[in-house]
Amino acid sequence: MHPLHQRLTELAPQWQEQLQTFLAQHGTATIATLQARQVIGGMRGVPALLCETSLVVPNEGLRIRDIPIAELADRTPEEIFWLLCTGELPTAEQTAWLRQFWAEHATVPDYVWQALKALPSDSHPMAMLSLGLLAMERESAFRRAFEEGVPRAQLWHAWLEDCLMLLSRITTLAAGIYRIRFHQAEPLPPDPTLDWASNYAAMLGLPDPTGQFRDLVRLYLVLHSDHEGGNVSAMTGYTVASALSDPFYAISAGLNGLAGPLHGLANQECLRFLLQLLGKLGTSPSDEALEQELWQWLTSGHVIPGYGHAVLRVTDPRFLLFQQFAHRWQLQHELIALVDQLYRIVPQVLRRHGKAQNPWPNVDAISGVLLYVSGMREFEFYTVMFGVSRALGICAQTLIHRILGTPIVRPKSLTLQELRQLATVHA
């Protein structure tokens, strides 16, 4: 039994008992009221999911296992995954074990590369990532355990095995997709001596003489790893997993949700907006010219990409951490300068405009810029970068649900006529 399996085996009975005790004491408690517009409006703000791994505090930002994300910025993805799964930061020995496990199992089977190379040359890299994960589903230990009749209470052991294998390979898979799709080159093999983030950065094949890109990839994977359970990718993965579909199905499904323009494409839209501003105003616009352009943009019915957030009411700490990264590495680029300039100006413009509940930037206002400045100019791949990171969180969230034995997701749907009747009764 490996260290993560051992620790979760120790923790599982405690978690299961805590859940059963809570249900016995508070299972019938009313915790919220529901408005008809929330039913129609994507369940915005409806407390309906159990998520132990992270939460977003409106006046603070992301917390992973109740630790502010700013306190985790120097950690590695290995440490973050252990924390997500267990609620504890790993020891040096535990981190070393996970690093070695992922490195030793990072090779992607040849049949996966053959399937990806058979696709049309203009296939979207997110579709390729999803297909690659699904192709490996045939190796699922979870599906095999279920078919062999393993009791449901014990299935989480196989779920963990699948998640570890999937995460071992996803960086190799994603990097190979980048090379196949955009450079018509062969995938680079993983280096068993490197950690997860460093291996991913190296296999992408971008020049990195100073190690700046490797450090960016590490930070990117940490900051995007988890963001509560109600976002489209996490909720989709959770829903699919609740049907006891194995992790290859569940993570693939979650990443398909991440591919949507309203979820994972935001950093691309922000970057396009910044490039558009530079194209129109020049590389060093004055504050006055930029403010005027932003005002005209808003009054014409547009929003400023990268500003505002569904939950946050302060500057996203992940934005600040990326900004600090740019300054620490002394990245000199007109896009970095524009990001800093917009941070000074946009909140004032949005306040004056009067329509923004939260005039502060979120992580998307800078994350795509840093990839671009680091040499990754292929916008379509940015969501894959996001997806590799978010796979950490979805794996951890679904693993915890399998340990707790939560049931299949099955909310009650309503016709508009039923909703109208309920609204009339409760008016």
Residue pairs with C-beta under 8 A, 6 or more apart in sequence:
1 9
2 97
2 101
3 93
3 94
3 97
3 98
4 82
4 85
4 86
4 94
4 97
4 98
4 160
4 164
5 157
5 160
7 86
7 88
7 94
8 85
8 86
8 156
8 160
8 399
8 403
11 86
11 87
12 156
12 403
15 400
15 403
15 404
16 403
16 404
16 405
19 404
31 47
32 46
32 47
34 46
36 419
36 422
36 423
38 44
38 45
38 46
39 414
39 419
40 419
43 230
44 310
48 230
48 411
49 229
49 230
49 235
49 238
50 229
50 401
50 404
50 406
51 228
51 229
51 230
51 234
51 397
52 65
52 87
52 397
52 400
53 64
53 65
53 84
53 226
53 229
53 393
53 396
53 397
53 400
54 62
54 63
54 64
54 65
54 84
54 226
54 227
54 228
54 393
55 62
55 63
55 66
55 228
56 62
56 63
56 227
56 228
56 311
56 312
57 63
58 311
58 312
58 313
58 314
59 313
59 314
60 68
60 314
60 317
61 68
61 69
61 70
61 312
61 314
61 316
61 317
61 318
62 68
62 69
62 226
62 227
62 316
62 317
62 318
63 69
64 72
64 80
64 83
64 84
64 225
64 226
65 83
65 84
65 87
65 88
67 83
68 317
69 223
69 317
69 318
69 321
70 317
70 320
70 321
72 79
72 80
72 83
72 222
73 219
73 222
73 223
73 321
75 83
75 89
75 222
76 95
76 99
76 195
76 196
76 197
76 218
76 222
77 195
77 196
77 197
77 218
77 221
77 222
77 225
77 389
77 392
78 90
78 95
78 98
78 99
78 102
78 195
78 196
79 89
79 90
79 95
80 221
80 222
80 225
80 392
81 98
81 167
81 225
81 392
81 395
81 396
82 88
82 89
82 90
82 94
82 95
82 98
83 89
83 90
84 225
84 226
84 392
84 393
84 396
84 397
85 396
85 399
85 400
90 98
99 195
99 196
101 164
101 168
102 164
102 167
102 168
102 196
103 168
103 190
103 191
103 192
103 193
103 194
103 195
103 196
103 199
104 168
104 192
105 164
105 165
105 168
105 169
106 168
106 169
106 171
106 172
106 190
106 192
106 199
107 169
107 172
107 189
107 190
108 132
108 136
108 169
108 172
108 173
108 176
108 187
109 136
111 135
112 132
112 135
112 136
112 173
113 176
113 180
113 187
115 131
115 132
115 135
116 128
116 131
116 132
116 176
116 177
116 180
117 180
119 127
119 128
119 131
121 181
123 181
124 259
124 380
125 177
125 178
125 181
125 182
125 380
125 381
125 383
125 384
126 255
126 256
126 258
126 259
126 264
126 380
126 383
126 384
126 387
127 259
128 177
128 180
128 181
129 170
129 173
129 174
129 177
129 255
129 384
129 387
130 252
130 255
130 256
130 259
132 173
132 177
133 166
133 170
133 173
133 248
133 251
133 252
133 255
134 248
134 249
134 252
136 166
136 169
136 248
137 143
137 246
137 248
137 249
139 165
140 162
140 246
140 247
140 248
141 158
141 161
141 162
141 165
142 155
142 158
142 159
142 161
142 162
142 246
142 247
143 246
144 158
145 154
145 155
145 157
145 158
146 155
146 158
146 244
146 246
150 158
152 244
152 405
153 405
155 244
155 402
156 399
156 402
156 403
159 246
159 247
159 398
159 399
159 402
160 399
162 246
162 247
162 248
163 247
163 395
163 396
163 398
163 399
166 247
166 248
166 251
166 391
166 395
167 196
167 391
167 392
167 395
170 388
170 391
171 190
171 196
171 199
171 200
171 203
171 388
172 187
172 189
172 190
172 199
172 203
174 200
174 384
174 385
174 387
174 388
175 187
175 188
175 200
175 203
175 204
175 205
176 187
176 188
176 203
177 381
177 384
178 204
178 205
178 378
178 381
178 384
179 185
179 186
179 187
179 188
179 203
179 204
179 205
180 186
180 187
181 381
182 378
182 381
183 205
185 205
187 203
188 202
188 203
188 205
189 203
190 199
190 203
191 199
191 202
194 202
196 221
197 214
197 217
197 218
197 221
198 214
198 217
198 218
200 217
200 221
200 388
201 208
201 213
201 214
201 216
201 217
201 218
202 208
202 214
204 217
204 376
206 213
206 374
206 375
206 376
207 375
208 214
210 329
212 329
212 331
212 374
213 374
213 375
215 325
215 329
216 325
216 370
216 371
216 374
217 385
219 321
219 322
219 325
220 367
220 370
220 371
220 385
220 389
221 388
221 389
221 392
222 389
223 318
223 321
223 322
223 363
223 367
223 389
224 318
224 363
224 367
224 385
224 386
224 389
224 390
225 389
225 390
225 392
225 393
226 234
226 390
226 392
226 393
226 396
226 397
227 234
227 390
227 393
228 234
228 311
229 235
229 238
229 397
231 263
232 257
232 258
232 260
232 262
232 263
233 254
233 255
233 257
233 258
233 263
233 264
233 387
233 390
233 394
234 254
234 390
234 393
234 394
234 397
235 257
236 253
236 254
236 256
236 257
237 250
237 251
237 253
237 254
237 394
237 397
237 398
238 250
238 394
238 397
238 398
238 401
238 409
239 253
239 409
240 249
240 250
240 253
240 254
241 247
241 249
241 250
241 398
241 401
241 402
242 401
242 406
242 407
242 408
242 409
243 408
243 409
244 408
245 253
247 395
247 398
250 394
250 398
251 391
251 394
251 395
254 390
254 391
254 394
255 387
255 390
255 391
257 263
258 264
258 383
258 386
258 387
258 390
259 265
259 383
259 387
261 269
264 383
264 386
264 387
265 382
265 383
266 305
266 306
266 362
266 364
267 306
267 363
267 364
267 367
267 368
267 371
267 382
267 386
268 368
268 379
268 380
268 382
268 383
269 305
269 364
270 305
270 306
270 364
270 365
270 366
270 368
270 369
271 335
271 368
271 369
271 372
271 379
272 305
272 379
273 304
273 305
273 306
274 335
274 338
274 339
274 342
274 369
275 335
277 285
277 290
277 293
277 338
278 285
278 334
278 335
278 338
280 293
281 289
281 290
281 293
283 334
284 334
284 337
285 293
285 338
285 341
287 341
287 344
287 345
290 341
290 342
290 345
291 345
291 348
291 349
294 304
294 345
294 346
294 349
295 349
295 353
297 304
298 304
298 349
298 350
298 353
298 355
299 353
304 346
304 349
304 350
305 364
305 365
306 361
306 362
306 364
306 365
306 366
307 346
307 347
307 350
307 356
307 358
307 359
307 360
307 361
307 362
307 365
308 350
308 356
308 357
308 358
308 359
308 360
308 362
309 316
309 358
309 360
309 362
312 358
312 360
312 362
313 357
313 358
313 360
314 358
314 360
315 343
315 360
315 361
316 360
316 361
316 362
316 363
318 362
318 363
318 367
319 361
319 362
319 363
319 365
319 366
322 363
322 366
322 367
322 370
323 339
323 340
323 343
323 366
325 370
326 336
326 339
326 366
326 370
326 373
331 370
331 373
333 373
335 369
335 372
335 373
336 369
336 373
339 365
339 366
339 369
342 361
342 365
343 361
343 365
346 359
346 361
347 359
347 360
348 359
350 356
350 359
351 359
367 382
368 379
368 382
371 382
371 385
376 382
376 385
414 422
